[in-house]
Amino acid sequence: MSCPICGKDTRPEVRPFCSKRCADVDLGRWLTGHYAVPSEDPDDIEAALEAAEAAQPPEDKLH
């Protein structure tokens, strides 16, 4: 298996990376938003939820 950051062989103590440096680079990419899971949710999810609740007939709403 090769390191997903630099392509070198991995080391068991920092697997799937080759070094702590590559592990830290990967963590930094997650923390800065470089990696992101795509979403089809609207930008303002709270407003969308409120609009969906308002569109429901009164008998369908939970108490």
Protein Blocks (a to p, Z undefined) as FASTA:
>chain_A
ZZfklopacdfklccbfbfklmmmmmmmmmnomaccddfbdfblmlmmmmmmmmpcfklp
cZZ
